[in-house]
Amino acid sequence: MRKKGEGADVTFSVCGNLFHAHRCLLAARSLVFKAELFGPMKEKATRSIKVEDIEPLVFEALLHFVYTDSMPDDEHSKDWNMAKLQHLLVAHLLVAADRYGLDRLRALCESKLCESIDVETVATTLVLAEQHHCKDLKEACVEFIAAWNVLPAVMATDGFKHLVASCPLLMREILDKVSSSD
């Protein structure tokens, strides 16, 4: 139904890309969509809603989840195939899931991110986990740094500089964990 747009009664404009959807389904899956589409704070022009701060591929993946209760898979493989790109897209999808109150999608993203932590992504993933209160993801990042003794390599990344600037209190947690694993 979503792909063909049959019966769609709301359109989202995301960076110039239009996504047709069904307001009742969106409202049933997300309290945020419900408030946006039916509540007292509903959009003035609920037939067309402009979405800011989300990339079209991420919004499409969000709608895919709303309609199918699953993460994008083989049908998105061309866009989701590279590990670094996939990690980044899943991170953005986690933010979108958090924004729209899609707890199950948020948990799926958190799990996927836990599986793809590496030296290059661990610091930015840790910041994401802290900002969005992802306890398991945060623990996985700190464990990765401590268990694999990769702190020097992580400290050389741009993500680490961002971590120190945006979440300085996490440094104590990391150092405590690293020192206790020696």
C-alpha positions in Angstrom: 0.0 0.0 0.0 2.7 2.5 0.9 4.8 1.9 -2.2 1.9 2.3 -4.5 0.3 5.1 -2.5 -3.1 3.6 -2.6 -5.4 5.3 -0.1 -2.6 7.5 1.2 -4.0 10.6 2.9 -0.8 12.4 4.1 2.4 13.3 2.3 5.7 14.0 3.9 8.2 16.2 2.1 11.8 15.3 3.1 14.5 17.3 1.3 12.3 17.6 -1.7 11.4 13.9 -1.8 7.7 13.0 -1.3 6.5 10.1 0.8 2.8 9.1 0.8 1.4 7.4 3.8 -1.7 6.5 5.7 -2.3 8.7 8.8 -4.3 6.0 10.7 -1.4 3.5 10.4 1.2 6.1 11.4 -1.0 7.1 14.4 -1.5 3.5 15.5 2.3 2.9 15.5 3.5 6.2 17.0 2.1 8.5 19.6 4.2 11.3 18.1 2.6 10.7 14.7 -0.8 10.5 16.4 -0.3 13.9 18.1 1.1 15.4 14.9 -1.7 14.1 12.7 -4.8 14.1 15.0 -4.0 15.9 18.3 -4.4 19.5 19.4 -0.9 20.3 18.1 -1.7 18.7 14.7 -0.1 20.3 11.6 -2.2 23.0 10.0 -1.9 21.4 6.6 -2.0 17.7 7.6 -2.3 16.6 3.9 1.4 17.6 3.4 4.0 17.8 6.2 7.5 19.1 5.8 10.1 17.0 7.7 13.3 18.7 8.8 16.6 17.1 10.0 16.0 13.6 8.5 17.6 12.3 5.3 15.2 10.8 2.8 16.8 7.3 3.0 16.4 7.4 6.8 12.8 8.5 6.6 12.0 5.8 4.0 13.6 3.2 6.4 11.4 4.6 9.2 8.3 4.3 7.1 9.4 0.8 6.0 9.5 -0.1 9.7 6.1 1.4 10.4 4.5 -0.6 7.6 6.3 -3.9 8.0 7.6 -4.0 11.6 11.1 -4.8 10.2 14.3 -3.1 9.3 15.2 -2.6 5.7 16.9 -5.6 4.2 17.8 -6.9 0.8 15.5 -4.5 -1.0 17.7 -1.6 0.3 21.0 -3.5 -0.1 22.3 -1.1 -2.7 22.0 1.8 -0.2 22.7 -0.2 3.0 25.6 -2.4 1.8 28.8 -0.7 3.0 29.5 -1.4 6.7 30.5 2.2 7.6 27.6 3.7 5.6 25.2 1.2 7.2 26.4 2.0 10.7 25.9 5.7 10.0 22.4 5.1 8.5 21.4 2.9 11.4 22.6 5.6 13.8 20.5 8.2 12.0 17.5 5.8 12.0 17.9 5.4 15.8 17.7 9.2 16.2 14.5 9.2 14.0 13.0 6.3 15.9 13.6 8.1 19.2 12.1 11.3 17.7 8.9 9.5 16.6 8.6 7.3 19.7 9.2 4.0 17.9 10.7 2.0 20.8 10.9 -1.3 19.0 12.8 0.3 16.0 15.0 2.1 18.5 15.9 -1.2 20.2 16.6 -2.9 16.8 18.9 0.0 15.8 20.6 -0.1 19.2 21.2 -3.9 18.7 22.5 -3.4 15.1 24.9 -0.7 16.3 26.2 -2.9 19.1 27.1 -5.5 16.4 29.0 -3.0 14.2 31.2 -1.1 16.7 34.8 -0.6 15.6 37.7 1.7 16.4 36.5 4.4 13.9 32.8 4.4 15.1 33.0 3.7 18.8 33.4 7.3 20.0 30.6 8.8 17.9 28.4 5.8 18.8 29.1 6.4 22.4 28.0 10.0 22.1 24.9 8.9 20.3 24.2 6.3 23.1 24.6 9.0 25.8 22.4 11.5 24.0 19.6 9.1 23.4 19.8 7.1 26.7 20.8 3.8 25.0 22.1 2.0 28.1 23.0 -1.3 26.3 24.8 0.6 23.4 26.7 2.7 25.8 27.8 -0.4 27.8 28.9 -2.1 24.5 31.0 0.9 23.5 32.7 1.2 26.8 33.3 -2.6 26.9 34.7 -2.5 23.4 37.2 0.2 24.3 38.2 -1.6 27.6 38.2 -5.2 26.4 40.1 -4.8 23.2 42.6 -2.2 24.6 42.0 0.1 21.7 41.8 3.4 23.6 45.0 4.8 22.0 43.6 4.0 18.5 40.2 5.4 19.4 41.8 8.6 20.8 43.3 9.3 17.4 39.9 9.5 15.7 37.9 12.7 15.1 35.0 11.0 16.9 37.0 10.9 20.1 37.6 14.7 19.9 33.8 15.1 19.5 33.3 12.7 22.5 35.6 14.7 24.7 34.0 18.0 23.7 30.4 16.9 24.0 30.4 14.3 26.8 33.5 14.9 29.0 32.0 13.0 32.0 32.0 9.8 29.9 35.8 10.0 29.9 35.9 9.0 33.6 33.6 6.0 32.9 35.9 4.9 30.1 39.1 5.4 32.1 37.6 3.6 35.1 36.6 0.6 32.9 40.0 0.5 31.1 41.9 0.7 34.3 39.8 -2.1 35.9 40.3 -4.4 33.0 44.1 -4.3 33.3 
